[in-house]
Amino acid sequence: MCAESRACEVWRLPLTLGAVVEAPVWATLSPQEQVQADRFRHPEDRVAYAAVHALLRLRLGEWVGQPTERLHFVSGPFGKPALQKPGPQFNLSHCRSMVCIAVSAHGAVGVDVEPLDRGRELDLAALAPDVLTPAEQAQLGTGGWPVSWDFMRLWTLKEAVVKASGEGLSQDLHAFGIELHEGEPSLWRASAPSASSGPSRSWQRDTRVQLRQWWPDAHALALAHIGAEPVEVTHHALDLTELVRWATATSRQERPPC
């Protein structure tokens, strides 16, 4: 694993049904995180929570050169976590089948991951107008993807944007829109409040927001990075076995001599 990177890093880890939390991964968590993990009723949720928080601690610990147990976090006004001491900005997301984190020293980041097939379980006719702008709704099903997949692509990108902003879902989802391209998506902001959400609204591209998206293992994984300049984005994948090895190696390095 590398030390601090000049890039914005995205790390993902797939999870399989029946996966368990190995002891080295569990030991990486803080006591409070262990308590929170034990509160989940479903084993899959417990594994996902433990895996994403262990992955975050391991990468941040290497980035700032501190043992994982010395990393302390605070929450912003809308619940976005940050390091208590100055350091890189980060974000995390998890579902039962995949977890991911993003870390950057050059701006705010938000990340979201969801199975693409989750859109099939949703009442899109009722939900889409509540969370997508008219222009976003018009993109559904136009690019050769199923409508439900297009919805998940747009939703994960919008979720990543509001998480990067630190405002979460308190933000007006109709005040900005995502335009899908063959390359990187782009973000547009409305010049007027959402009360005038018709076609007369004027929109301007927000070049401070850099969007990326991937589709690993039938998931939509979205990144939003907010900064003065575009940054290089590196994408890393590992599995639970590699996470256990990382946690084991880190614990040996942090263990004081006898």
Buried (B, 14 or more C-beta within 10 A) or exposed (E): EEEBBEBBBBBBBBBEEEBEBBEBBBBBBBEEBBEBBEEBEEBBBBBBBBBBBBBBBBBBBBBBEBBBBEBEBEEEEBEBBBBEEEBBBBBBBBBBBBBBBBBBBBBBBBBBBBBBEBBBEBEBEEEBEEBBBBBBBEBBBEEEBBBBBBBBBBBBBBBBBBBBBBBBEEBEBBBBBBBBEEEEBBBBBBEEEEEEBEEEBEBEEBEBBBBBBBEBBEBBBBBBBBBEEBBEBEBBBBEBEEBBBBBBEBBEEBEEEE
